[in-house]
Amino acid sequence: MSPFHLNELGERKLHGPYAVQHTNEAIQKIKARMVTAQSRQKSYADLKRRHVEFEVGDHVFLCVTPKKGISVKRFGKKGKLSPRYVEPFEILDRVSNVVYTEDLSFDESLVKILNRKEKILRNKTISLVKVLWRINVVEEATMELEFDMQQQHPEFLQ
């Protein structure tokens, strides 16, 4: 047999019923292992879960912590210093077992720039501004990078 002919025979073997059967078996093993892993993870997670119900008039904190690996700026802070929970919200209405109120929005607005400061590091200087925020009715001051504030609120920095 010539090398060309052997090559054709090898291709037929790879695409034949044996290869399809082998691939299907491998897929079934992978699916079974994924179901096992998901079941194990669910049993670990269920150990920490508890059933909680609230009544109208109760006050609850709203969790605003992003998932790991997502860098989101909340309430003027980014990273590990950003708040994990916000305000105690009053439950106004109970819609179902897991839905208590339709509107969980909040108003965050920049009130004014209180101060400017430069932080000198070894190799560079960072410009910071102290910002007064209003979150619903509460006011809070935070230190922010001046560059970020120029990008997000150019009307306040002139």
C-alpha positions, 0 to 999 in steps of 0.5 A: 500500500502506498502512503497515500492509501494508508492516509485515507484508511486512517482518516476513515478510521477516525471518522468511523462509528468507533470514533463517534462511539468513543466521543459519546462515551467521553461526553457521558463521563464528563456530564456525569462528573459535572452532575456529581460536582454540582451536587457536591457544591450544592450540598456545601452551599446548603449548609450555609443557607437558612430560610428567612422571611420578613414582614411588612414594616421590617427593616433590611440591609440591601447587599450590593457586593459584586461577585468576585473578580468584578471591579465595580465602583459603588458609592464613590469607592472601588474595591475592598473599601466599597460598602457591602450593604446599604441602608436599612430599607423598610419593607413596604409590601410583600409580593411573594415569598422572595419579592418584597418590594418592587423598587429598591433603587436609591439616589446617589448624587455628588453634592460638592468637592470639599478638598483637594490633596496630592499624595506623593508616592515613590515614583509618582504623585496622585491627585485626590479630591474629598467628595461629599455624596448624598445617598438618599438622605444620608451624606458621606464624604470619601476620597476619590482619584481626581482623574476618575472624578473628572471623567464622571463629573466634569461639571464639578471640577474646573 
